[in-house]
Amino acid sequence: MKNSRRDFLKKTSITGASFIGASMAACSNQKEDSDPFPQTYKQKFNMSGYAAPKLDVVRVGVVGLGNRGTGTVRRLAGIEGVEIRALCDLEPDRVQRSADNISHLGHKPDFYSGHEDEWKKMVERNDLDLIAIVTPWHLHTPMCVYAMENDKHAYTELPAATTMEECWQLVETSERTRKHCVQMSGSCSGGTSAVILNMARKGFFGDLVHGEGCYIHTLLEFYIFDKDMYHNMWRLKANIGKIGNLYPNHGIVPIMQMMDINYGDKLDYCCSISSNDFLMNKTAKRLAEEDNFWEEYVDREYRGNMNVTTLKTVKGRTIVLNHDVTSPRPRGRRLLSGTKAVYISHPDRISTSENHTGWGHYDWISDEEFTALIEEYTPEMNKRFEELTRQAEQLDKSGHSYYQTSPVDWKLIDCLRNGLPVDMDVYQAATSSALTPLSVWSAKNRAFVDVPDFTDGAWKTNQRTLDIEMQKGGGSTRLM
């Protein structure tokens, strides 16, 4: 592969290059023998397709009850067969508020708060099956590992890990303990994403060629520079000292599932490039003029506004990921392009090879045709979840979407209760999370970098785990 990359770089010219070619050319000074993340790990047990012993009741403990954690408690509490037995947060009032939010559903959890190690006491209980982790990013891996070491499955907000060492730690622990480590979101487990995944699997797009994903939200002052939003300003601090894609999971996981990454294909190598910071330091300086609290955040090494990471798979497909949480711009899009059709989100559109308008141009299909395709390719998982939602009289449909039971939550609980493989295994968690340290290294060194194989070669024979047509069973778990 290194020889082929050198040949590619010899042939690539910046002049007239495409966006992808230009971003790759920017990484053209890779040293031939550079290997920043050498791989020595050997698989102990293949967690892909592993079905843990079924649980009639899934006893849950939740740690981290801030912005998203409160919603996580609400979402899980509304699923049949779930008992919220323990809640943990540094701040006691958050624990009480979360407990009050689910009391009408019959949950009476024990409280843990007031000390940084209280979560360990909760995890060490012998009457819990699943630990839901909704804490700052740097705590996700330590808490996942401790949960699995204490005979619990781990269900973590993304990213599951922030360093390459943590990614491997998750894989090794999950394989050794045979406990699942699942990311909470960023998948094709429902909605239009599941429909597009079904279309891809059934050949509607032909051979998949290219995908694009992103995490683009304007979070500058409403979230990142908000004193009350994140404990100890952890989200702002996470943007200091790392120049790369800090949150790749939302963008990459759906494309990984559509392209069968770790299930017949794998991410091969990538390169990353970041813009300068044009807004974070300016914001810190402006706020510091009126409030001394912000002085320590002035003239720090902030990550750039935009990061672009380009990847290639072993089968020759390309992927582009964008990350920008500070520029004032509309929500980013997702794109899937094949030899027969292309899909773009926000707004949702599809063009096919039959929509040729002449002179090398193609047009989008009509809204009526698009609606018909959605109806035709809606998978059984969507149909089942939508029916359960209609039946659930007490399901909270108001407020923030974090509070609404999602297909991801429902499907995980349903798999655990029916003894089925989970939709997203530890290899997806590790692979998607690894793109942060990979992009940071690549952007810093202006170089290509290989993506580790967390499956240790098992990707060649692994079968898909996201059972959107529910051919393996399940679907019996109701919404309360």
C-alpha positions as CSV (number, residue, x, y, z in Angstrom):
1,M,0.0,0.0,0.0
2,K,2.9,2.4,0.8
3,N,4.3,1.9,-2.8
4,S,0.8,2.7,-4.3
5,R,0.6,5.8,-2.1
6,R,4.0,7.0,-3.3
7,D,2.9,6.4,-6.9
8,F,-0.3,8.3,-6.3
9,L,1.5,11.3,-4.8
10,K,3.9,11.4,-7.8
11,K,1.0,11.5,-10.2
12,T,-1.2,14.0,-8.2
13,S,-1.0,17.7,-9.1
14,I,-2.5,20.4,-7.0
15,T,-3.4,22.4,-10.1
16,G,-6.9,21.4,-11.3
17,A,-7.2,18.8,-8.5
18,S,-10.6,18.0,-7.0
19,F,-11.3,18.9,-3.4
20,I,-10.5,15.4,-2.3
21,G,-7.3,15.4,-4.3
22,A,-6.2,18.7,-2.9
23,S,-6.8,17.7,0.6
24,M,-4.8,14.5,0.0
25,A,-2.0,16.4,-1.7
26,A,-1.7,18.6,1.4
27,C,-0.6,15.5,3.2
28,S,2.0,14.5,0.7
29,N,5.1,14.7,2.9
30,Q,4.5,11.4,4.8
31,K,7.7,9.7,5.7
32,E,8.0,6.2,4.2
33,D,8.7,4.5,7.5
34,S,6.4,6.6,9.7
35,D,4.0,4.4,11.7
36,P,2.6,6.6,14.6
37,F,0.2,3.9,15.7
38,P,1.8,0.5,15.3
39,Q,-0.6,-2.4,15.7
40,T,0.5,-5.4,17.8
41,Y,-2.9,-6.5,19.3
42,K,-4.2,-10.0,18.5
43,Q,-7.9,-10.7,18.8
44,K,-8.9,-12.7,21.8
45,F,-12.6,-13.2,21.0
46,N,-14.7,-11.8,18.1
47,M,-17.4,-9.6,19.6
48,S,-18.9,-9.0,16.2
49,G,-22.1,-11.0,16.1
50,Y,-21.8,-12.0,19.7
51,A,-25.1,-12.5,21.6
52,A,-24.8,-12.2,25.3
53,P,-27.1,-14.2,27.5
54,K,-30.6,-12.7,27.3
55,L,-32.0,-10.5,30.1
56,D,-35.7,-10.5,30.9
57,V,-35.1,-7.3,32.8
58,V,-32.3,-4.9,32.0
59,R,-31.2,-3.2,35.2
60,V,-29.6,0.2,34.4
61,G,-27.4,2.6,36.2
62,V,-26.8,6.0,34.6
63,V,-23.8,8.2,35.3
64,G,-23.7,11.9,34.1
65,L,-27.0,13.7,34.4
66,G,-26.3,17.0,32.7
67,N,-27.5,18.2,29.4
68,R,-27.8,14.8,27.7
69,G,-27.8,12.6,30.7
70,T,-31.2,13.7,31.9
71,G,-32.6,12.9,28.5
72,T,-30.9,9.5,28.5
73,V,-32.6,8.6,31.7
74,R,-36.0,9.6,30.2
75,R,-35.4,7.7,27.0
76,L,-34.4,4.4,28.7
77,A,-37.1,4.7,31.4
78,G,-39.8,4.5,28.8
79,I,-38.8,1.1,27.4
80,E,-40.4,-2.1,28.6
81,G,-38.2,-4.4,30.6
82,V,-35.9,-1.5,31.8
83,E,-35.4,-0.8,35.5
84,I,-33.5,2.4,36.3
85,R,-32.0,1.3,39.6
86,A,-29.2,3.9,40.1
87,L,-28.4,7.5,39.1
88,C,-25.1,9.2,39.6
89,D,-23.8,12.8,39.2
90,L,-21.4,15.1,41.0
91,E,-24.3,17.5,41.7
92,P,-27.1,16.1,43.9
93,D,-29.8,18.3,42.5
94,R,-29.3,16.7,39.0
95,V,-29.8,13.3,40.5
96,Q,-33.0,14.3,42.2
97,R,-34.3,16.0,39.1
98,S,-33.7,13.0,36.9
99,A,-35.4,10.7,39.4
100,D,-38.4,13.0,39.6
101,N,-38.7,12.9,35.8
102,I,-39.2,9.2,35.7
103,S,-41.2,8.6,38.9
104,H,-44.5,8.4,37.0
105,L,-43.1,5.4,35.2
106,G,-42.5,3.5,38.5
107,H,-38.7,3.8,38.7
108,K,-37.2,4.3,42.1
109,P,-33.4,4.6,41.6
110,D,-30.8,4.9,44.3
111,F,-28.7,8.1,44.4
112,Y,-25.0,8.6,44.0
113,S,-23.5,12.1,44.1
114,G,-21.1,14.5,45.8
115,H,-17.8,12.8,45.1
116,E,-15.8,12.1,41.9
117,D,-15.6,8.4,42.6
118,E,-19.2,7.8,43.5
119,W,-19.8,6.4,40.0
120,K,-17.4,3.5,40.9
121,K,-19.6,2.5,43.9
122,M,-22.6,2.4,41.6
123,V,-20.8,0.3,39.0
124,E,-19.6,-2.1,41.6
125,R,-23.2,-3.1,42.6
126,N,-24.1,-6.6,41.7
127,D,-27.7,-5.8,40.7
128,L,-27.0,-3.9,37.5
129,D,-26.7,-5.1,33.9
130,L,-26.0,-2.0,31.9
131,I,-24.2,1.2,32.7
132,A,-25.2,4.3,30.6
133,I,-22.3,6.8,30.5
134,V,-23.2,10.4,29.7
135,T,-20.2,12.2,31.1
136,P,-17.4,14.5,29.6
137,W,-15.5,12.8,26.8
138,H,-12.3,12.0,28.7
139,L,-14.3,9.9,31.2
140,H,-16.0,7.6,28.6
141,T,-13.3,5.0,28.3
142,P,-12.4,4.7,32.0
143,M,-16.0,4.3,32.8
144,C,-16.7,1.8,30.0
145,V,-13.7,-0.3,31.0
146,Y,-14.7,-0.2,34.7
147,A,-18.2,-1.3,33.8
148,M,-17.1,-4.2,31.7
149,E,-14.5,-5.3,34.3
150,N,-17.4,-5.3,36.8
151,D,-19.6,-7.6,34.6
152,K,-21.8,-4.9,33.1
153,H,-22.4,-3.9,29.5
154,A,-21.4,-0.3,28.7
155,Y,-23.6,2.1,26.7
156,T,-21.7,5.3,26.2
157,E,-22.2,8.7,24.6
158,L,-19.8,9.3,21.8
159,P,-16.9,9.5,21.3
160,A,-16.3,6.2,23.1
161,A,-12.6,7.1,23.3
162,T,-10.3,10.1,22.7
163,T,-6.9,8.4,22.2
164,M,-5.7,5.4,20.3
165,E,-4.6,3.7,23.5
166,E,-8.2,4.1,24.8
167,C,-9.6,2.6,21.6
168,W,-7.5,-0.5,22.0
169,Q,-8.3,-0.7,25.7
170,L,-12.0,-0.8,24.9
171,V,-11.5,-3.6,22.3
172,E,-9.3,-5.7,24.6
173,T,-11.6,-5.3,27.6
174,S,-14.8,-6.1,25.6
175,E,-13.3,-9.2,24.1
176,R,-11.8,-10.4,27.4
177,T,-15.0,-9.9,29.5
178,R,-17.4,-10.6,26.6
179,K,-19.4,-7.5,27.6
180,H,-20.8,-5.2,25.0
181,C,-19.5,-1.6,24.5
182,V,-22.0,0.3,22.5
183,Q,-22.1,3.9,21.4
184,M,-25.4,5.7,22.0
185,S,-26.0,7.5,18.7
186,G,-24.6,8.4,15.2
187,S,-26.0,5.4,13.4
188,C,-28.6,4.2,10.8
189,S,-30.9,2.7,13.5
190,G,-34.0,4.6,12.4
191,G,-35.6,7.3,10.3
192,T,-34.4,8.2,6.8
193,S,-30.9,6.9,7.5
194,A,-32.2,3.4,8.0
195,V,-34.2,3.7,4.7
196,I,-31.1,4.8,2.8
197,L,-29.1,2.0,4.4
198,N,-31.7,-0.5,3.2
199,M,-31.6,1.0,-0.3
200,A,-27.8,0.6,-0.3
201,R,-28.0,-3.0,0.9
202,K,-30.5,-3.9,-1.8
203,G,-28.4,-2.4,-4.6
204,F,-30.4,0.7,-5.4
205,F,-27.2,2.9,-5.5
206,G,-25.2,0.2,-7.4
207,D,-21.6,-0.1,-6.2
208,L,-21.0,2.5,-3.5
209,V,-18.2,4.9,-4.5
210,H,-18.1,7.8,-2.1
211,G,-19.7,9.1,1.1
212,E,-19.6,12.4,3.0
213,G,-20.6,13.0,6.6
214,C,-20.2,15.8,9.1
215,Y,-20.8,17.3,12.4
216,I,-21.6,20.9,11.7
217,H,-23.5,22.9,14.4
218,T,-23.0,26.5,15.6
219,L,-22.2,25.9,19.2
220,L,-19.9,28.9,19.9
221,E,-21.6,31.0,22.5
222,F,-24.8,29.1,23.2
223,Y,-22.8,26.0,24.3
224,I,-19.0,26.2,24.3
225,F,-18.6,29.7,25.8
226,D,-21.5,29.2,28.3
227,K,-20.6,29.1,32.0
228,D,-23.6,26.9,32.9
229,M,-23.7,24.5,30.0
230,Y,-20.8,22.1,30.7
231,H,-19.3,21.2,34.1
232,N,-16.0,22.9,34.7
233,M,-16.1,24.2,31.1
234,W,-15.0,20.8,29.8
235,R,-16.3,21.2,26.3
236,L,-14.4,24.5,25.8
237,K,-11.2,22.9,27.2
238,A,-11.6,20.0,24.8
239,N,-11.2,22.4,21.9
240,I,-7.7,23.5,23.1
241,G,-4.5,21.8,22.0
242,K,-5.9,19.4,19.4
243,I,-6.1,20.4,15.8
244,G,-8.2,17.8,14.1
245,N,-11.7,16.2,14.0
246,L,-12.8,16.1,17.6
247,Y,-16.2,14.6,17.0
248,P,-16.1,12.3,14.0
249,N,-18.6,9.7,15.1
250,H,-21.8,11.3,13.9
251,G,-20.4,11.8,10.5
252,I,-18.6,8.5,10.0
253,V,-20.8,5.8,11.6
254,P,-23.7,6.0,9.2
255,I,-21.4,5.8,6.3
256,M,-19.5,2.9,7.9
257,Q,-22.8,1.0,8.1
258,M,-23.8,1.8,4.6
259,M,-20.3,0.7,3.2
260,D,-20.1,-2.4,5.5
261,I,-16.9,-1.1,7.2
262,N,-15.6,-3.9,9.5
263,Y,-18.1,-6.3,7.7
264,G,-16.5,-6.9,4.3
265,D,-14.5,-3.6,3.9
266,K,-12.3,-1.6,6.2
267,L,-11.0,2.0,6.5
268,D,-7.5,1.9,5.1
269,Y,-5.8,5.3,5.5
270,C,-6.7,8.9,5.9
271,C,-5.3,12.4,5.8
272,S,-6.6,15.5,7.6
273,I,-6.3,19.3,7.2
274,S,-7.7,22.0,9.5
275,S,-8.3,25.7,8.9
276,N,-7.0,28.2,11.4
277,D,-9.2,29.4,14.3
278,F,-11.1,32.5,13.2
279,L,-13.6,32.7,16.0
280,M,-12.9,31.0,19.3
281,N,-10.0,33.2,20.4
282,K,-11.9,36.3,19.3
283,T,-14.8,35.2,21.4
284,A,-12.6,34.6,24.4
285,K,-11.0,38.1,24.1
286,R,-14.4,39.8,23.7
287,L,-15.9,38.1,26.7
288,A,-12.8,38.7,28.8
289,E,-13.2,42.4,28.3
290,E,-16.3,42.3,30.4
291,D,-15.7,39.3,32.7
292,N,-12.3,38.2,34.1
293,F,-13.5,34.6,34.2
294,W,-12.6,34.3,30.5
295,E,-9.0,35.6,30.7
296,E,-7.5,32.2,31.1
297,Y,-9.0,31.2,27.7
298,V,-7.4,34.1,25.8
299,D,-4.7,33.3,23.3
300,R,-5.0,29.5,23.7
301,E,-4.2,27.0,20.9
302,Y,-7.8,26.5,19.7
303,R,-8.6,24.0,17.0
304,G,-9.5,25.5,13.7
305,N,-13.0,26.3,12.5
306,M,-13.2,23.6,9.9
307,N,-11.5,20.2,9.7
308,V,-11.6,18.1,6.6
309,T,-10.6,14.4,6.9
310,T,-10.4,12.3,3.8
311,L,-10.4,8.5,4.0
312,K,-10.0,5.6,1.6
313,T,-11.2,2.0,2.2
314,V,-9.6,-1.2,1.2
315,K,-12.1,-1.7,-1.6
316,G,-11.3,1.7,-3.0
317,R,-14.1,3.9,-1.8
318,T,-13.6,7.4,-0.5
319,I,-15.1,9.3,2.4
320,V,-15.0,12.9,3.4
321,L,-15.7,14.1,7.0
322,N,-16.2,17.7,8.0
323,H,-16.2,19.1,11.5
324,D,-17.1,22.7,12.4
325,V,-18.9,23.8,15.5
326,T,-18.1,27.6,15.5
327,S,-18.8,29.0,12.0
328,P,-22.3,30.5,11.5
329,R,-23.7,28.2,8.8
330,P,-26.7,25.8,8.3
331,R,-26.6,22.2,9.3
332,G,-24.3,20.0,7.3
333,R,-25.3,17.3,4.9
334,R,-24.8,13.6,4.4
335,L,-24.0,12.2,0.9
336,L,-23.9,8.7,-0.5
337,S,-22.9,8.2,-4.1
338,G,-22.9,5.0,-6.1
339,T,-22.7,3.9,-9.7
340,K,-26.5,4.1,-10.1
341,A,-27.7,6.8,-7.8
342,V,-26.8,9.5,-5.3
343,Y,-28.4,10.6,-2.0
344,I,-28.0,14.0,-0.3
345,S,-29.6,15.0,3.0
346,H,-30.9,18.4,4.3
347,P,-33.0,18.5,2.3
348,D,-33.3,14.9,1.3
349,R,-32.8,14.3,-2.4
350,I,-32.0,11.4,-4.7
351,S,-30.8,11.4,-8.3
352,T,-30.5,8.3,-10.4
353,S,-28.7,7.3,-13.6
354,E,-32.1,7.5,-15.3
355,N,-32.4,11.2,-14.6
356,H,-29.9,12.3,-17.3
357,T,-30.7,15.8,-18.6
358,G,-28.0,16.0,-21.3
359,W,-24.5,17.5,-21.4
360,G,-23.4,15.3,-18.6
361,H,-25.9,16.5,-16.0
362,Y,-28.4,14.7,-13.9
363,D,-31.5,16.1,-12.1
364,W,-33.2,15.2,-8.8
365,I,-36.2,12.9,-8.8
366,S,-39.5,14.5,-7.9
367,D,-40.9,14.8,-4.4
368,E,-43.5,12.2,-5.3
369,E,-40.9,9.8,-6.6
370,F,-38.8,10.3,-3.5
371,T,-41.8,9.6,-1.2
372,A,-42.6,6.5,-3.1
373,L,-39.0,5.2,-2.7
374,I,-39.1,5.9,1.1
375,E,-42.3,3.9,1.4
376,E,-40.9,1.1,-0.7
377,Y,-37.6,0.8,1.2
378,T,-38.7,1.5,4.8
379,P,-37.2,-1.5,6.7
380,E,-39.1,-3.6,9.2
381,M,-37.2,-2.0,12.1
382,N,-38.7,1.4,11.3
383,K,-42.2,0.0,10.8
384,R,-42.0,-1.8,14.1
385,F,-40.7,1.2,16.0
386,E,-43.3,3.6,14.5
387,E,-46.1,1.2,15.5
388,L,-44.7,0.9,19.0
389,T,-44.5,4.7,19.2
390,R,-48.2,5.1,18.2
391,Q,-49.1,2.6,20.9
392,A,-47.2,4.3,23.7
393,E,-49.7,6.7,25.2
394,Q,-47.2,8.0,27.8
395,L,-44.3,8.5,25.5
396,D,-43.0,12.1,25.8
397,K,-43.2,13.6,22.3
398,S,-42.6,17.2,23.5
399,G,-39.4,19.0,24.2
400,H,-35.8,18.2,23.1
401,S,-35.3,15.1,21.0
402,Y,-32.8,13.8,23.6
403,Y,-35.8,13.1,25.8
404,Q,-37.6,11.0,23.2
405,T,-37.0,7.2,23.2
406,S,-35.0,6.6,20.1
407,P,-34.7,3.5,17.8
408,V,-31.1,3.1,19.0
409,D,-32.1,2.8,22.7
410,W,-35.1,0.6,22.0
411,K,-33.1,-1.7,19.7
412,L,-30.3,-2.1,22.2
413,I,-32.7,-3.1,25.0
414,D,-34.6,-5.4,22.7
415,C,-31.4,-7.2,21.7
416,L,-30.3,-7.6,25.3
417,R,-33.7,-8.9,26.3
418,N,-33.9,-11.4,23.4
419,G,-30.3,-12.5,23.5
420,L,-29.4,-11.1,20.1
421,P,-26.2,-9.5,18.8
422,V,-26.2,-5.7,19.4
423,D,-26.4,-3.4,16.4
424,M,-23.2,-1.5,17.1
425,D,-20.3,-3.4,18.6
426,V,-17.0,-2.3,20.2
427,Y,-15.2,-2.3,16.8
428,Q,-17.5,0.4,15.5
429,A,-17.0,2.4,18.7
430,A,-13.2,2.1,18.4
431,T,-12.9,2.7,14.7
432,S,-15.0,5.8,14.7
433,S,-13.4,7.2,17.8
434,A,-9.9,6.5,16.4
435,L,-10.4,9.1,13.7
436,T,-9.8,11.9,16.3
437,P,-6.2,10.9,17.2
438,L,-5.6,9.9,13.5
439,S,-6.8,13.3,12.2
440,V,-4.9,15.2,14.9
441,W,-1.7,13.4,14.0
442,S,-2.3,13.8,10.2
443,A,-3.1,17.5,10.5
444,K,-0.1,18.2,12.6
445,N,2.4,16.3,10.4
446,R,0.8,17.0,7.0
447,A,0.8,13.3,6.3
448,F,-1.2,10.2,5.5
449,V,-1.8,7.8,8.3
450,D,-3.1,4.2,8.4
451,V,-6.3,3.4,10.1
452,P,-5.8,0.4,12.6
453,D,-7.7,-2.8,12.1
454,F,-9.5,-3.2,15.4
455,T,-11.0,-6.5,14.1
456,D,-7.6,-8.0,13.6
457,G,-8.6,-9.3,10.1
458,A,-12.1,-10.5,11.1
459,W,-13.6,-7.8,8.9
460,K,-13.1,-10.0,5.9
461,T,-15.6,-12.6,7.2
462,N,-17.7,-10.6,9.8
463,Q,-21.5,-10.5,9.0
464,R,-23.5,-7.3,9.4
465,T,-24.8,-6.7,12.9
466,L,-27.4,-3.9,12.3
467,D,-30.4,-6.1,11.5
468,I,-32.7,-3.4,10.1
469,E,-35.1,-6.0,8.6
470,M,-35.2,-7.9,11.9
471,Q,-34.5,-11.2,10.2
472,K,-32.8,-12.6,13.4
473,G,-35.9,-11.9,15.5
474,G,-36.6,-9.5,18.2
475,G,-38.9,-6.5,18.2
476,S,-41.0,-7.8,21.1
477,T,-40.0,-5.0,23.5
478,R,-42.7,-2.4,23.8
479,L,-42.5,1.3,24.6
480,M,-44.2,2.3,27.9
